[in-house]
């Protein structure tokens, strides 16, 4: 009996992972998709794939990690080819040239840029799967004095000299090209199904349209981030009733039956000075996150209280929580916790919301967290 035709896809974007998995499935492969690069070793050991398609994930530092991961796979399993799947044109050019130390160590069996052409993607996969088995990585590329090849060793200290400088813009390109890649791929699929399968054609078009909406939201977030960092964010400040603003936000998100969001507030108005639209954005982001990262029917509690000279809004969810080791990074641009990698998001929402709160003279913070939920708090100064 033939060995399973598994292909491991390491891709942190949910929509793109589904697209690639569908293409591989149609081509006769058995895709296994994971989002967390830390799970590559375990996935390879379990599934013994014939190929690994490796996304060029960007770390919080702005550095790509596909090189390190590819070298780790080569060390542990030199018989398994690795295909680079990247939106970074510099990485692609370096991998194709194959002259740098890390490109020789990674030894990619193929390179696919984002966005891609479906036929070229499938041809690259076929070529990589069918290429001859490579020799083991030379001993000089293993740990000094180590007679055995480690299974996914810590290689953070390797390849530092060769690493190309990356920055904020590398992350922006990565985030924008993910939905663009899905749009292009789904459009190609829809064109293939014209006159053949109306259901799949419609599904592909719907998916492409959803990614266009996602791209629009991301661009809007990027513009807000740019305005904040350049101190160009304008506020149309008026006196408003925060109690009514929170109630309106709850109503916008109260679409489940039975209602899952409860709102407790003090009697009377809670007057603050601020931009109603920007405050609505902060509240929408907090409620969006509470809904996205909680079970479908899990309750969400919203409280509004007056404490001294501040009005404080608390949003409590019963979701995935944030690991203790990651909480200090929660409000940094593009950061997403390891527990939310399977849900689409840019990692900009909390950062932008916190900066908007500061522009209002207020605060936004993670007040409490556990493995069963989180409490986010927004404080705004009361109108004097």
C-alpha positions as a Markdown table, in Angstrom:
| # | Residue | x | y | z |
|---|---|---|---|---|
| 1 | Unk | 0.0 | 0.0 | 0.0 |
| 2 | Unk | 1.4 | 3.5 | -0.9 |
| 3 | Unk | 2.4 | 5.8 | 1.9 |
| 4 | Unk | -0.1 | 8.6 | 2.7 |
| 5 | Unk | 0.5 | 11.5 | 0.3 |
| 6 | Unk | 0.6 | 14.1 | 3.2 |
| 7 | Unk | 1.7 | 17.7 | 2.6 |
| 8 | Unk | 2.3 | 19.9 | 5.6 |
| 9 | Unk | 1.2 | 23.5 | 5.2 |
| 10 | Unk | 2.5 | 25.9 | 7.7 |
| 11 | Unk | 0.4 | 29.1 | 7.3 |
| 12 | Unk | -0.8 | 31.5 | 9.9 |
| 13 | Unk | -3.6 | 33.1 | 7.8 |
| 14 | Unk | -6.8 | 31.1 | 8.1 |
| 15 | Unk | -8.3 | 31.9 | 4.7 |
| 16 | Unk | -5.0 | 31.4 | 2.8 |
| 17 | Unk | -4.5 | 28.0 | 4.6 |
| 18 | Unk | -7.9 | 26.9 | 3.5 |
| 19 | Unk | -7.3 | 27.9 | -0.1 |
| 20 | Unk | -3.9 | 26.1 | -0.3 |
| 21 | Unk | -5.4 | 23.0 | 1.5 |
| 22 | Unk | -8.3 | 22.9 | -1.1 |
| 23 | Unk | -5.8 | 23.2 | -4.0 |
| 24 | Unk | -3.7 | 20.4 | -2.7 |
| 25 | Unk | -6.7 | 18.2 | -2.0 |
| 26 | Unk | -8.0 | 18.7 | -5.5 |
| 27 | Unk | -4.5 | 17.7 | -6.8 |
| 28 | Unk | -4.6 | 14.4 | -5.0 |
| 29 | Unk | -2.6 | 15.3 | -1.9 |
| 30 | Unk | -3.6 | 15.0 | 1.7 |
| 31 | Unk | -3.0 | 18.4 | 3.3 |
| 32 | Unk | -2.3 | 18.9 | 6.9 |
| 33 | Unk | -2.4 | 22.6 | 8.0 |
| 34 | Unk | -1.0 | 24.2 | 11.1 |
| 35 | Unk | -0.7 | 27.9 | 12.0 |
| 36 | Unk | 1.9 | 27.8 | 14.8 |
| 37 | Unk | 5.5 | 27.4 | 13.7 |
| 38 | Unk | 6.4 | 26.0 | 17.1 |
| 39 | Unk | 4.4 | 22.9 | 16.2 |
| 40 | Unk | 6.3 | 22.1 | 13.0 |
| 41 | Unk | 8.5 | 19.5 | 14.7 |
| 42 | Unk | 5.6 | 17.6 | 16.2 |
| 43 | Unk | 3.6 | 17.7 | 13.0 |
| 44 | Unk | 6.5 | 16.4 | 10.9 |
| 45 | Unk | 7.1 | 13.5 | 13.3 |
| 46 | Unk | 3.4 | 12.6 | 13.4 |
| 47 | Unk | 2.5 | 12.9 | 9.7 |
| 48 | Unk | 5.8 | 12.2 | 8.0 |
| 49 | Unk | 4.8 | 14.5 | 5.1 |
| 50 | Unk | 6.3 | 14.2 | 1.6 |
| 51 | Unk | 6.6 | 18.0 | 1.5 |
| 52 | Unk | 6.5 | 21.0 | 3.8 |
| 53 | Unk | 5.1 | 24.3 | 2.5 |
| 54 | Unk | 6.6 | 26.9 | 4.8 |
| 55 | Unk | 5.0 | 30.3 | 5.3 |
| 56 | Unk | 7.4 | 33.3 | 5.8 |
| 57 | Unk | 5.9 | 34.2 | 9.1 |
| 58 | Unk | 7.2 | 37.6 | 10.5 |
| 59 | Unk | 8.2 | 37.6 | 14.1 |
| 60 | Unk | 7.2 | 40.4 | 16.5 |
| 61 | Unk | 10.7 | 41.7 | 16.0 |
| 62 | Unk | 10.0 | 42.2 | 12.3 |
| 63 | Unk | 12.3 | 39.3 | 11.3 |
| 64 | Unk | 11.1 | 36.4 | 9.2 |
| 65 | Unk | 11.6 | 32.9 | 10.5 |
| 66 | Unk | 11.2 | 30.7 | 7.4 |
| 67 | Unk | 15.0 | 30.4 | 7.1 |
| 68 | Unk | 15.5 | 29.1 | 10.6 |
| 69 | Unk | 12.5 | 26.7 | 10.3 |
| 70 | Unk | 13.7 | 25.4 | 6.9 |
| 71 | Unk | 17.2 | 24.7 | 8.3 |
| 72 | Unk | 15.6 | 22.9 | 11.3 |
| 73 | Unk | 13.6 | 20.6 | 9.0 |
| 74 | Unk | 16.7 | 19.9 | 6.9 |
| 75 | Unk | 18.7 | 18.9 | 10.0 |
| 76 | Unk | 16.0 | 16.6 | 11.4 |
| 77 | Unk | 14.5 | 15.3 | 8.2 |
| 78 | Unk | 16.8 | 15.9 | 5.2 |
| 79 | Unk | 14.6 | 13.6 | 3.1 |
| 80 | Unk | 11.6 | 16.0 | 3.3 |
| 81 | Unk | 11.7 | 18.8 | 0.8 |
| 82 | Unk | 10.6 | 22.3 | 1.9 |
| 83 | Unk | 9.0 | 24.9 | -0.3 |
| 84 | Unk | 9.3 | 28.6 | 0.6 |
| 85 | Unk | 5.8 | 30.3 | 0.6 |
| 86 | Unk | 6.6 | 34.0 | 1.0 |
| 87 | Unk | 5.5 | 37.6 | 0.3 |
| 88 | Unk | 9.0 | 38.9 | 0.9 |
| 89 | Unk | 10.6 | 39.7 | -2.5 |
| 90 | Unk | 14.1 | 39.9 | -0.9 |
| 91 | Unk | 13.8 | 36.5 | 0.7 |
| 92 | Unk | 12.5 | 35.0 | -2.6 |
| 93 | Unk | 15.4 | 36.6 | -4.6 |
| 94 | Unk | 17.9 | 35.3 | -2.0 |
| 95 | Unk | 16.5 | 31.8 | -2.0 |
| 96 | Unk | 16.5 | 31.6 | -5.8 |
| 97 | Unk | 20.1 | 32.8 | -6.0 |
| 98 | Unk | 21.1 | 30.2 | -3.5 |
| 99 | Unk | 24.5 | 31.8 | -2.8 |
| 100 | Unk | 24.1 | 32.9 | 0.8 |
| 101 | Unk | 25.0 | 30.7 | 3.7 |
| 102 | Unk | 21.4 | 30.5 | 5.0 |
| 103 | Unk | 20.0 | 29.8 | 1.5 |
| 104 | Unk | 22.4 | 26.9 | 1.1 |
| 105 | Unk | 21.6 | 25.6 | 4.6 |
| 106 | Unk | 17.8 | 25.9 | 4.0 |
| 107 | Unk | 18.1 | 24.3 | 0.5 |
| 108 | Unk | 14.5 | 25.1 | -0.5 |
| 109 | Unk | 13.1 | 22.6 | -3.0 |
| 110 | Unk | 10.9 | 25.3 | -4.5 |
| 111 | Unk | 9.7 | 28.9 | -4.1 |
| 112 | Unk | 6.2 | 30.2 | -4.3 |
| 113 | Unk | 5.6 | 34.0 | -4.1 |
| 114 | Unk | 2.4 | 35.6 | -2.8 |
| 115 | Unk | 0.2 | 36.1 | -4.6 |
| 116 | Unk | 0.6 | 33.1 | -6.8 |
| 117 | Unk | -0.7 | 31.5 | -10.0 |
| 118 | Unk | -2.5 | 28.3 | -9.2 |
| 119 | Unk | -0.9 | 26.3 | -12.0 |
| 120 | Unk | 2.6 | 27.4 | -11.1 |
| 121 | Unk | 1.9 | 26.6 | -7.4 |
| 122 | Unk | 0.8 | 23.1 | -8.2 |
| 123 | Unk | 3.7 | 22.6 | -10.6 |
| 124 | Unk | 6.1 | 23.6 | -7.9 |
| 125 | Unk | 4.5 | 21.2 | -5.4 |
| 126 | Unk | 4.7 | 18.3 | -7.9 |
| 127 | Unk | 8.3 | 19.0 | -8.8 |
| 128 | Unk | 9.3 | 19.3 | -5.1 |
| 129 | Unk | 7.5 | 16.0 | -4.1 |
| 130 | Unk | 9.1 | 14.1 | -7.0 |
| 131 | Unk | 12.6 | 15.4 | -6.7 |
| 132 | Unk | 15.3 | 12.9 | -5.6 |
| 133 | Unk | 15.9 | 12.5 | -1.9 |
| 134 | Unk | 18.6 | 15.0 | -0.7 |
| 135 | Unk | 21.6 | 14.0 | 1.2 |
| 136 | Unk | 21.9 | 14.8 | 4.9 |
| 137 | Unk | 23.0 | 18.2 | 5.9 |
| 138 | Unk | 26.8 | 18.2 | 6.2 |
| 139 | Unk | 28.1 | 17.7 | 9.8 |
| 140 | Unk | 29.5 | 21.3 | 9.7 |
| 141 | Unk | 25.9 | 22.5 | 9.8 |
| 142 | Unk | 25.0 | 20.5 | 13.0 |
| 143 | Unk | 25.9 | 21.5 | 16.5 |
| 144 | Unk | 29.7 | 21.3 | 17.1 |
| 145 | Unk | 30.7 | 18.0 | 18.7 |
| 146 | Unk | 27.2 | 16.6 | 18.3 |
| 147 | Unk | 27.3 | 13.3 | 16.6 |
| 148 | Unk | 23.5 | 13.1 | 16.1 |
| 149 | Unk | 21.2 | 15.4 | 14.3 |
| 150 | Unk | 18.8 | 17.0 | 16.7 |
| 151 | Unk | 15.1 | 17.1 | 16.1 |
| 152 | Unk | 14.3 | 20.8 | 15.7 |
| 153 | Unk | 17.2 | 22.2 | 17.8 |
| 154 | Unk | 17.3 | 25.7 | 19.1 |
| 155 | Unk | 18.8 | 27.5 | 16.2 |
| 156 | Unk | 18.1 | 31.1 | 17.3 |
| 157 | Unk | 21.9 | 31.7 | 17.4 |
| 158 | Unk | 22.5 | 30.5 | 13.8 |
| 159 | Unk | 22.4 | 32.5 | 10.6 |
| 160 | Unk | 22.5 | 35.8 | 12.4 |
| 161 | Unk | 25.3 | 37.3 | 10.2 |
| 162 | Unk | 23.4 | 36.5 | 7.0 |
| 163 | Unk | 20.0 | 37.7 | 8.1 |
| 164 | Unk | 18.6 | 40.5 | 6.0 |
| 165 | Unk | 17.3 | 43.6 | 7.9 |
| 166 | Unk | 13.6 | 43.7 | 8.2 |
| 167 | Unk | 11.3 | 46.3 | 9.8 |
| 168 | Unk | 7.7 | 47.5 | 10.2 |
| 169 | Unk | 7.2 | 47.5 | 6.4 |
| 170 | Unk | 8.0 | 43.8 | 6.1 |
| 171 | Unk | 5.2 | 43.1 | 8.5 |
| 172 | Unk | 2.8 | 45.4 | 6.6 |
| 173 | Unk | 3.6 | 43.7 | 3.3 |
| 174 | Unk | 3.1 | 40.3 | 4.9 |
| 175 | Unk | -0.3 | 41.3 | 6.3 |
| 176 | Unk | -1.5 | 42.9 | 3.0 |
| 177 | Unk | -0.4 | 40.1 | 0.7 |
| 178 | Unk | -2.2 | 37.4 | 2.7 |
| 179 | Unk | -5.7 | 38.5 | 1.7 |
| 180 | Unk | -4.4 | 39.6 | -1.8 |
| 181 | Unk | -3.1 | 36.0 | -2.3 |
| 182 | Unk | -6.5 | 34.5 | -1.3 |
| 183 | Unk | -8.3 | 37.0 | -3.7 |
| 184 | Unk | -6.1 | 36.0 | -6.6 |
| 185 | Unk | -6.3 | 32.3 | -5.8 |
| 186 | Unk | -10.1 | 32.2 | -5.4 |
| 187 | Unk | -10.6 | 34.3 | -8.5 |
| 188 | Unk | -8.6 | 31.7 | -10.5 |
| 189 | Unk | -10.6 | 28.9 | -9.0 |
| 190 | Unk | -13.9 | 30.7 | -9.9 |
| 191 | Unk | -12.6 | 31.1 | -13.5 |
| 192 | Unk | -11.9 | 27.4 | -13.6 |
| 193 | Unk | -15.4 | 26.5 | -12.5 |
| 194 | Unk | -17.3 | 28.8 | -15.0 |
| 195 | Unk | -19.9 | 26.6 | -16.7 |
| 196 | Unk | -18.8 | 23.5 | -14.8 |
| 197 | Unk | -19.7 | 23.9 | -11.1 |
| 198 | Unk | -21.8 | 26.9 | -10.2 |
| 199 | Unk | -21.7 | 26.1 | -6.5 |
| 200 | Unk | -17.9 | 26.1 | -6.3 |
| 201 | Unk | -17.8 | 29.1 | -8.6 |
| 202 | Unk | -20.1 | 31.1 | -6.2 |
| 203 | Unk | -18.2 | 29.9 | -3.1 |
| 204 | Unk | -14.9 | 31.1 | -4.6 |
| 205 | Unk | -16.3 | 34.5 | -5.5 |
| 206 | Unk | -17.8 | 34.9 | -2.1 |
| 207 | Unk | -14.5 | 34.0 | -0.5 |
| 208 | Unk | -12.7 | 36.6 | -2.7 |
| 209 | Unk | -15.2 | 39.3 | -1.8 |
| 210 | Unk | -14.8 | 38.5 | 1.9 |
| 211 | Unk | -11.1 | 38.9 | 1.6 |
| 212 | Unk | -11.6 | 42.3 | -0.2 |
| 213 | Unk | -13.6 | 43.4 | 2.9 |
| 214 | Unk | -10.8 | 42.1 | 5.1 |
| 215 | Unk | -8.2 | 44.0 | 3.1 |
| 216 | Unk | -10.2 | 47.2 | 3.3 |
| 217 | Unk | -10.4 | 46.9 | 7.1 |
| 218 | Unk | -6.7 | 46.2 | 7.3 |
| 219 | Unk | -5.9 | 49.3 | 5.1 |
| 220 | Unk | -8.1 | 51.4 | 7.4 |
| 221 | Unk | -6.2 | 50.0 | 10.5 |
| 222 | Unk | -2.9 | 50.8 | 8.8 |
| 223 | Unk | -4.0 | 54.3 | 8.1 |
| 224 | Unk | -5.0 | 54.8 | 11.7 |
| 225 | Unk | -1.7 | 53.4 | 12.9 |
| 226 | Unk | 0.2 | 55.7 | 10.6 |
| 227 | Unk | -1.8 | 58.8 | 11.7 |
| 228 | Unk | -1.2 | 57.8 | 15.4 |
| 229 | Unk | 2.5 | 57.3 | 15.0 |
| 230 | Unk | 2.9 | 60.6 | 13.1 |
| 231 | Unk | 0.6 | 62.4 | 15.6 |
| 232 | Unk | -1.7 | 63.2 | 12.7 |
| 233 | Unk | -4.9 | 61.6 | 14.2 |
| 234 | Unk | -7.6 | 64.2 | 14.4 |
| 235 | Unk | -10.4 | 64.2 | 17.0 |
| 236 | Unk | -13.7 | 65.9 | 16.7 |
| 237 | Unk | -14.2 | 66.3 | 20.4 |
| 238 | Unk | -17.7 | 66.9 | 21.9 |
| 239 | Unk | -19.5 | 66.1 | 25.1 |
| 240 | Unk | -21.2 | 62.7 | 25.0 |
| 241 | Unk | -23.0 | 60.3 | 27.2 |
| 242 | Unk | -20.6 | 57.3 | 27.5 |
| 243 | Unk | -23.5 | 55.2 | 28.8 |
| 244 | Unk | -25.4 | 55.7 | 25.5 |
| 245 | Unk | -22.2 | 55.1 | 23.5 |
| 246 | Unk | -21.6 | 51.7 | 25.2 |
| 247 | Unk | -25.3 | 50.7 | 24.9 |
| 248 | Unk | -25.1 | 51.5 | 21.1 |
| 249 | Unk | -22.0 | 49.4 | 20.8 |
| 250 | Unk | -23.6 | 46.5 | 22.6 |
| 251 | Unk | -26.7 | 46.7 | 20.3 |
| 252 | Unk | -24.4 | 46.6 | 17.2 |
| 253 | Unk | -22.9 | 43.3 | 18.4 |
| 254 | Unk | -26.0 | 41.8 | 20.0 |
| 255 | Unk | -27.0 | 39.5 | 17.1 |
| 256 | Unk | -27.1 | 36.1 | 18.8 |
| 257 | Unk | -30.2 | 34.4 | 20.2 |
| 258 | Unk | -30.5 | 34.3 | 23.1 |
| 259 | Unk | -28.7 | 37.5 | 23.8 |
| 260 | Unk | -25.2 | 36.8 | 25.1 |
| 261 | Unk | -24.0 | 40.3 | 26.0 |
| 262 | Unk | -25.2 | 41.9 | 29.3 |
| 263 | Unk | -24.7 | 45.6 | 30.1 |
| 264 | Unk | -24.8 | 47.0 | 33.6 |
| 265 | Unk | -24.6 | 50.8 | 34.0 |
| 266 | Unk | -25.3 | 53.5 | 36.6 |
| 267 | Unk | -28.4 | 55.5 | 36.5 |
| 268 | Unk | -28.3 | 58.7 | 34.6 |
| 269 | Unk | -25.8 | 60.1 | 32.1 |
| 270 | Unk | -22.1 | 59.5 | 32.3 |
| 271 | Unk | -20.6 | 62.6 | 30.5 |
| 272 | Unk | -17.2 | 62.5 | 28.9 |
| 273 | Unk | -15.4 | 64.6 | 26.4 |
| 274 | Unk | -14.3 | 62.8 | 23.2 |
| 275 | Unk | -14.7 | 61.9 | 19.6 |
| 276 | Unk | -17.9 | 59.8 | 19.3 |
| 277 | Unk | -16.6 | 57.9 | 16.3 |
| 278 | Unk | -13.2 | 57.1 | 17.8 |
| 279 | Unk | -14.7 | 56.0 | 21.1 |
| 280 | Unk | -17.1 | 53.8 | 19.1 |
| 281 | Unk | -14.1 | 52.2 | 17.4 |
| 282 | Unk | -12.5 | 51.4 | 20.7 |
| 283 | Unk | -15.7 | 49.8 | 22.1 |
| 284 | Unk | -16.3 | 47.9 | 18.8 |
| 285 | Unk | -12.8 | 46.5 | 18.9 |
| 286 | Unk | -13.2 | 45.3 | 22.5 |
| 287 | Unk | -16.5 | 43.7 | 21.7 |
| 288 | Unk | -15.3 | 42.2 | 18.4 |
| 289 | Unk | -12.4 | 40.6 | 20.3 |
| 290 | Unk | -14.6 | 39.2 | 23.0 |
| 291 | Unk | -16.9 | 37.6 | 20.5 |
| 292 | Unk | -14.1 | 36.3 | 18.2 |
| 293 | Unk | -12.1 | 34.7 | 20.9 |
| 294 | Unk | -14.9 | 33.1 | 22.9 |
| 295 | Unk | -17.1 | 30.1 | 22.3 |
| 296 | Unk | -20.2 | 30.7 | 20.3 |
| 297 | Unk | -22.6 | 30.9 | 23.2 |
| 298 | Unk | -20.3 | 32.1 | 25.9 |
| 299 | Unk | -21.6 | 35.1 | 27.8 |
| 300 | Unk | -19.9 | 38.6 | 27.6 |
| 301 | Unk | -20.4 | 41.0 | 30.4 |
| 302 | Unk | -20.0 | 44.8 | 30.0 |
| 303 | Unk | -19.9 | 47.1 | 33.0 |
| 304 | Unk | -19.8 | 50.9 | 33.2 |
| 305 | Unk | -18.9 | 52.6 | 36.5 |
| 306 | Unk | -17.7 | 56.0 | 37.7 |
| 307 | Unk | -14.5 | 55.9 | 39.7 |
| 308 | Unk | -13.3 | 59.2 | 41.0 |
| 309 | Unk | -12.7 | 61.5 | 38.0 |
| 310 | Unk | -12.9 | 58.6 | 35.5 |
| 311 | Unk | -15.6 | 56.6 | 33.7 |
| 312 | Unk | -14.5 | 53.0 | 33.4 |
| 313 | Unk | -15.8 | 50.4 | 31.0 |
| 314 | Unk | -15.0 | 46.8 | 31.6 |
| 315 | Unk | -15.5 | 44.0 | 29.0 |
| 316 | Unk | -15.3 | 40.5 | 30.4 |
| 317 | Unk | -15.3 | 37.5 | 28.1 |
| 318 | Unk | -15.0 | 33.7 | 28.8 |
| 319 | Unk | -12.6 | 33.0 | 25.9 |
| 320 | Unk | -9.1 | 31.7 | 25.3 |
| 321 | Unk | -7.3 | 34.2 | 27.5 |
| 322 | Unk | -3.7 | 35.4 | 27.0 |
| 323 | Unk | -0.7 | 33.4 | 28.2 |
| 324 | Unk | 1.2 | 35.1 | 31.0 |
| 325 | Unk | 4.4 | 35.2 | 28.9 |
| 326 | Unk | 2.7 | 37.2 | 26.1 |
| 327 | Unk | 0.7 | 39.8 | 28.1 |
| 328 | Unk | 3.5 | 42.4 | 28.0 |
| 329 | Unk | 3.3 | 42.3 | 24.1 |
| 330 | Unk | -0.5 | 42.5 | 23.8 |
| 331 | Unk | -0.8 | 46.1 | 22.8 |
| 332 | Unk | 2.2 | 46.2 | 20.4 |
| 333 | Unk | 1.5 | 46.5 | 16.6 |
| 334 | Unk | 0.7 | 43.3 | 14.8 |
| 335 | Unk | 1.1 | 41.1 | 17.9 |
| 336 | Unk | -1.3 | 38.2 | 18.2 |
| 337 | Unk | -1.2 | 35.6 | 20.9 |
| 338 | Unk | -0.4 | 32.0 | 20.2 |
| 339 | Unk | -4.0 | 31.1 | 21.3 |
| 340 | Unk | -5.6 | 33.2 | 18.5 |
| 341 | Unk | -3.6 | 32.1 | 15.4 |
| 342 | Unk | -6.6 | 30.2 | 14.0 |
| 343 | Unk | -8.8 | 33.4 | 13.9 |
| 344 | Unk | -8.3 | 36.1 | 11.3 |
| 345 | Unk | -7.0 | 39.4 | 12.6 |
| 346 | Unk | -4.3 | 42.0 | 11.9 |
| 347 | Unk | -2.9 | 42.4 | 15.4 |
| 348 | Unk | -3.5 | 46.2 | 15.2 |
| 349 | Unk | -6.9 | 46.6 | 16.9 |
| 350 | Unk | -5.7 | 46.7 | 20.5 |
| 351 | Unk | -2.7 | 48.8 | 19.7 |
| 352 | Unk | -4.8 | 51.4 | 17.9 |
| 353 | Unk | -7.5 | 51.4 | 20.5 |
| 354 | Unk | -5.0 | 52.0 | 23.3 |
| 355 | Unk | -3.4 | 54.9 | 21.5 |
| 356 | Unk | -6.8 | 56.4 | 20.8 |
| 357 | Unk | -7.6 | 56.1 | 24.5 |
| 358 | Unk | -4.4 | 57.9 | 25.3 |
| 359 | Unk | -5.3 | 60.7 | 22.8 |
| 360 | Unk | -8.5 | 61.1 | 24.8 |
| 361 | Unk | -6.5 | 61.5 | 28.1 |
| 362 | Unk | -7.6 | 58.0 | 29.1 |
| 363 | Unk | -6.3 | 54.4 | 29.4 |
| 364 | Unk | -6.9 | 50.9 | 28.0 |
| 365 | Unk | -5.4 | 47.9 | 29.6 |
| 366 | Unk | -5.8 | 44.2 | 30.3 |
| 367 | Unk | -7.2 | 44.2 | 33.8 |
| 368 | Unk | -7.4 | 40.4 | 34.5 |
| 369 | Unk | -6.8 | 37.2 | 32.5 |
| 370 | Unk | -6.9 | 33.5 | 33.0 |
| 371 | Unk | -7.1 | 30.4 | 30.8 |
| 372 | Unk | -10.9 | 30.9 | 30.7 |
| 373 | Unk | -11.3 | 34.5 | 29.8 |
| 374 | Unk | -10.1 | 38.1 | 30.0 |
| 375 | Unk | -11.2 | 41.5 | 31.3 |
| 376 | Unk | -10.3 | 44.6 | 29.3 |
| 377 | Unk | -10.8 | 48.0 | 30.8 |
| 378 | Unk | -11.2 | 51.4 | 29.2 |
| 379 | Unk | -11.0 | 54.6 | 31.4 |
| 380 | Unk | -11.9 | 58.0 | 30.1 |
| 381 | Unk | -11.9 | 61.3 | 32.1 |
| 382 | Unk | -15.3 | 62.6 | 33.1 |
| 383 | Unk | -16.3 | 66.0 | 31.8 |
| 384 | Unk | -15.2 | 68.7 | 34.2 |
